[in-house]
Amino acid sequence: MTQKLFTAFEPLSSKQWKQQIQFELKGADYTETLVWESPEGVKVKPFYHADESVTKCQIPMPNGFKIIQNVFVHDVKKSNERALDSLNRGAESIRFTIENEAISLDELMENLPKENVTYYFNLLFLSAEFVKKVASFSSQNQFEIVILQDTVGQLAKDGNWFVSLDKDFSEMKIISGLNFPFLSCKLEVYQNAGANIVQQLAYAMAHVNEYFNRIENISSPITFEVSVGTHYFFEIAKLRALRLLFNTLAKEYNHILDCQILAVPTKRNKTLYDYNVNMLRTTTECMSAILGGADAISNLAYDALYHKDNEFGDRIARNQLLVLKHESYFNQVHNPADGAYYIESLTEQLAEKALALFKDIEANGGFITQLIEGTIQRKINESAQKEQDLFDSGKEVLLGTNKYPNKNDKMANDLELFPFVKNNPRKTLITPIIERRLAEKMEQERLKSEVNDK
């Protein structure tokens, strides 16, 4: 029956489809009416066809994804208990964020399972001695531990090195010699600050290229920590293009290991008011991450903007991924986006545009130089302002915020965290890249009106 169904109709060429569409348009211009352009300059057609010149990208993909639970380590005992509870409730990996060296690894990892669980140590400091201790602990106790260390990301987000360029890279070279997974490129800041997708990809390549240039013979996998936005198919293509570009660049340095992609939903489109909509946003963003080939995903709790970490928010965020994995079967098909003409085309176009921008960055001194000169920050600000203008004018919609807002929704008494950009005047080497949400100004005005109404 299936074979007869597909052979019962004559195949139509893309030319025939265009002719029929042009007829239906009754004289309207095909390009102006149906072809639209993204902020990255990618032209999106109304349909894609096999007979058009779409180059199929050969991109290695992981076999499924792991569900990550983030745990900030302040009280070691409580962090251990939270990690164990999360693993018992469906998490498959833990990402510990560690502030300083004064923690007991034995206490932190006590009774935690060793088989089929990866523990990521996100370090907010730089210490080769601590990494040596972790590597030794991992070997002796048979834990799979991956260090997430990123001195270039520290400069971009904080405005300062941990110590200085020379001292930071001296430590990184020592760590590299341990032959232990250690290197991360924290790319979330670019997306959360408003960079468009081409910029995100180009900055990712320029970011990791600084390490290839300054640390010889990196022999362990490199991890990309990526923020996933709301433009569903474009975000799928973004992750595919990221892997494609990395493998192309890595070959130039004889680095044969595929990268690891850790994804998390963006904060940029999340809202304080009508916060339950955040669950819809994070669900589609996690779907994009899965289909794009993320190795692991940590979801963003719906109340992360204004509540401290809490059991309910964590459980809902984790359950979203569990539903996608075990009830929606997103984990059952390997590389499901492979062969989709639209996604293949987007992947190719984004990769080509990002490669051109990457080459321009390298021709003008490289990523660190352009950060110090302020070029990267200026370009991100320009992109962010264009998106902000679209939001302010209502052309970019955040449901419940700039369209169909609930005027009776009150939030002033529910804020456990400050949900806006904080002003913290201090001396920095460069202007840091500042993460900023689209709805911040509108939300501040609403909170102010709440206070005035009392």
N, C-alpha and C positions, 0 to 999 in steps of 0.2 A: 504493500500500500504506500509506504513512504517513498519508494523508488518511483512508482507511477505518478505520485503527486508532484514530484520535482521535475519529471520529464514531460508532464502534460502541458507545460507552458514554454513557449519559446523564450530564451534569454534575451534581455534588453540591454543594449549598450548604454554607457553614460550619456552619449550623444543623444540617443532617443529619449532618455529621461529628461534631459535639458530641453529638448524640443517640446515635449509635452508640458513641462513646467512653464516654458515661455508662452505657450498657447493659453494656458490657464491664467496667466498674469494679465492677459488682454492688453498687451502693449507696455506694461510697466517694465522698468529695467530690472533684469534678473539680479545683477550684482548689487545695485542699490537697495533692492527690496529684500533680498533673501540672504546675502552674504554680509556677515557682521564681523567687526574687528575687535579683538580683545585688548585690554590695556597693554599687553606685551607686543602688540602689532601682529598677532596671529589672525589670519583671515579664516573664518569658519564658514564652510559651505553648508547648504541645506541637506546634502546627501553625499555619501562617499561610495565609490564603485571599484570593483576588482580590476577593471581595465584601465584605471588611472594609475599613474606612476607613483605608487606608494611603496617605498622601500621598507621591507619588513626588517625591523631591528632585532638582532640576535642578542637578547638580554637574559643572562642567567637569573633565575628566580628561586627564592627559598621554598622549601617544602612546608608550607603552612606558616603560622605566626604564633608567637608566644604572648600571653597576657601578662603585662608588667604591673606590679603595684609599687608606687613610690612611697618610700619611708624616709622621713627626715630624722636623722639621728641626733637627738639632744639628750634624752634619758636613754642610756643603752639598754637597760632592762625592758623598758616599755617598747622600745623600737624592736627588740627581739620578739616580744610577745605579739606585737602588731604584725610583724613579718610572718610569724608562724600561723597566726589566725588568718591572714590573707591567703596563704598557701592552702590552708585547709578549706577555704571558701572559693577556690577556683583560680587564684593567681598562679602563674607558672614561672615567673621570674620576679625578683625583687631588685629595685634600684634604691640603694641606700645613698642618701646625700649626707656627707660627712664634713663637719666644719673644721676639725682640727685633728692632730695626731694623738691626742690624749684619750683614746678609746681602747677598750679591751676587745680584741678580736675574738677571744674565747667567749666572752660574755655576749657579744653581739651575735655570734653564730651558734650559740648553744642550742642543741636539739633541733636545729634546722635540717631539713632533708638534703641529701647530697646528690641523689640520682635524678637526672633529667631536669635540674633546676640551675639556671644561671643567675649569679648574684653580681649586679653591677654596683661598683663603688664610684659614685660621683663625688669627686674631691673638690672642695672649695679652697684648697691650698695646694702648694707644690712642694713635694718632698720626695726625693729619690729614696731616702732611708725608709720612709713609710711604705712606699711601693715594694721595696725589698722585703719588708716584714710581711706584707700581704702575700707576695709571691711565695715566700717560704711557708706561710700558714696554709695557703691553698694547696701546695704540694704535699705537705705533711698530713693534712686532714682530708684531702681528696674533694675539696670544694671547687666547683667551676666558678672562678671569679674573673670579672673583666673590669679593669680600671678605666674610668672616663676622665681623662686629663686633657685640658685644652688651654694652653697659654695664650694662643691667638684669640680664642673666644673670650678669654678673660679681658684682654685689651679692648676688644670691640664692645663688650657689654659694660665693663666697669670704667673704662677710660685709662686704666693703669695696668702695667704688668704686675705679676705677683711680686717681683723685685725689680728686674730690669730685663731688657731684651737679651743681653749676653748671659746673665745669670740664669734666666728662665730656660733658655735653650741649652745651656750647660747641664742643667738638671734633667731636661728632657732627653738629652743624649745618653746620660747615665741610665735613665729608666729604659730607654730603647735597648741598651745592651743586655738587659735582663731577659730578653726574649719572652716577654710576658705581655698579654694584651693590655694596652695602656692608652692608646691614642684615640681621642674623640674630637670631632668637629661639631661644636654646638651651634647649629644653624637656626634654631628657633627664633633667635633675636631678630634675624633679618625679616622673616615673615611677620612676626608680631609687631615690628616697627613700621611695616607698610611697604616693604619691597615687593615688586611684582615678581612673577614666577621666573622670568628670564634672569632677573637680577639675583634671585635666590640661588639659582643653579650656577650662575657665573661666579658669585661670591663663594659658593661651596667649593668650586674647583680652585679658585684663587687661594682660598683659605687652606685647603689641604696641600696645595702646591708649595706653600711656605714650608710645610713640614718636609715634603720630599726634597726641597732644595737645601734645607738647613740640617736635616738629620739623615745621615747616610744609612742605606740598607735597612729600612724599616721592615722587620721580619714578622710582624704580627698583624692581625686584621685591624682595619681602621673602621671606627664606628661613626656614623653620621646620626646626630640627634636632630630630627626634622619636625617642624610644625606643619600641620596639614590644614589648609584653608577650606573654604566652603564651595569653591567651584569644582563640582564633582569630577567631571571627566578630565579637566585640566590638572587636577591634583593627582589623579591616577597617572596621567602622562608625566607629571613632574617627577614622581618617584622612579618611574621607568627611565626617564631621561637622566636622572641623577646617577643611577647605576651604570647606564650606558656611558656617560661622560667620564665617570670615575675609572671604569675599566680601560677606557681609551687612554686616559692620562697615566694611569698606573703602569701600563705596558711600557711607556717611555722611560720609566725608572726601574724596569724589570721587577716590578712588584706584582706578583701573580695571584695574590689572595683577593677574593671578592670582598667588597665592603659589607658591613652590617648596618642596617637602617633601623633605628628606633624612632617610632613616630608618636606624636601626641597632637590632639586637636589644637588649633590656634586659639589664642585668647582675644585676637583682634575683633572678632565679630560677636563675642559673648557680651551678655547684657545683665545689668543689675535688676532692672524691672522685667516683669514677666519672665522670670529666670527659668521656668520649666521649659521654655522654648530652647534653652541651651542643650537640653537632652536630645532634641531633634537635630540640632546642629552637630553635636558631637557624634551622633549615630552615623550620619552621612559622611562625616569626615573620617571616622574609623573605617567605614566601608571603602572609601577612597584609598586609605592606607593599605588595607588588606589587598584590594585589587591591584594596587600599584606595586606590591611586592615588599612591604615592610617585613622585616624579620621579627620584630616585636613591637607591641603597641601598649602605651599607657594612656588610659582615657582620662579626660578632664572632668572632674565632678561638676554637676550643674550649679553648685553653690560655691565653687572655688574662689570666686571673686570677692565674696563678702563673709564667708565662714572659714574658721580654722578647720584643719583636717578633722573629719569626724567619721564615725563608723557608718552612718547612714549614707552620706554622700559617696564614700568609698565603695560601699556595697552596690549602690545603684550604678555607678560608673563601671565597676567590674562586671556587673550583671549584663550591661549592654553588650560588652565584648563576649561574654559567655553565650548570650542569645545568638549573636552573629556567628559564633564558631560552632556551637553544638545544636542549635535549633534551626538556623538559617543555612547551615552547611557551607558557609563561606570558606571553610578550611578543607573542603573535600576536592576541589578542582585546582590542579596545578596551573598557575599562570592563566587565569580565565580571560584576561584582557588580550591575550595573544591572538593576533589575526583580526582584531576589530579595526576596520579601516580607519574609522574616525580617530580612535586612540593612537593607532600607529602613526597617523598623519600629525597629530598633536605632538607626540613624542619626538618625531623627527624635526618638526619646526622649532619646538622649544629647545631641543639640543643644539640645533644649528645656530639659533640666535644667541644662546648662552655661550657657545664656543667662541663666537665672534666677540662678545663682550669680554670674555675671559682673556682672549688674546690681546685685546685693547688694554686691559688692566696690567698684564704682564709687560706689554710694550712701554707702559708708563710707570715702571718702577716696581710693580707687584702690589700685592694686597696690603701688606703692612705699611708700605710707603703711602699708598692712597688713603689708608686710615689716618695716618699721621697728618697728611695734607688736608684731610676733611672731605675728599672727593666722594668716598663711599657714603658718608653720612649725608652729604648734600643730595646725591642721587636718590637715596632712600627717602629723604624728606620730600623731594619733588614728587615721587611716586605716591607716597602716603597722602600728600595734599590733594592730588588728583582724586584719589579714592574718597578722601574726606569730603571734598566738594560734591561728589556724587551722592554721598550719604546725606549731607546737609540739604541738598536740593530734593531729596526723596527719590532719586533715580536708583540708588542702591538701597535696598530695603532690608531692615531688620525688624521682623514682625514683632509687634508688641512694644516697639520703641519709637521708630519714626513712621510706623504705619499701624493703625488700629491699636493705639496704646490704651491700657486700662487706667483711666484717670483716678480710680479708687485704689490703685495699687500703691501701698506705702512701704518704704524701705528704711527710713531714717533710724528706726529703733532696732533694726536687725543687723547692723554692720559690726561684725567682730573684727574685720580687716578693713583697711583703707583701700578702696577699689580704684583709685586714680593714680596717675603719675605723681610720685613724691618729689618735691623739691629738696635737694640735699646739696647745698653749695659746698664744694670742696675743690681742692687743687687736683687736676688730672692732666696726664700727658696729652691726651686727645679728648675731643668731644665724644662722649660715649653714645652708642646707638641706643635710643630710648624706645622701649616698647610702649605703644599707646593704642587704646581701644577706640573704635569709631564712635561709640555712644557716650564717651566720657563727658563732653561738654553738655549734651542734652540731659544726662543723668544728674550732673551737678546742679543744673538749673531746677530740675524737679525736686531734688533734695532740699535745695534752698527754699523753694516754695512750700514744702512740707513744714519746715521750721517756722516760716513766716505765718503759716495758717494756724499755728498753735495759739 
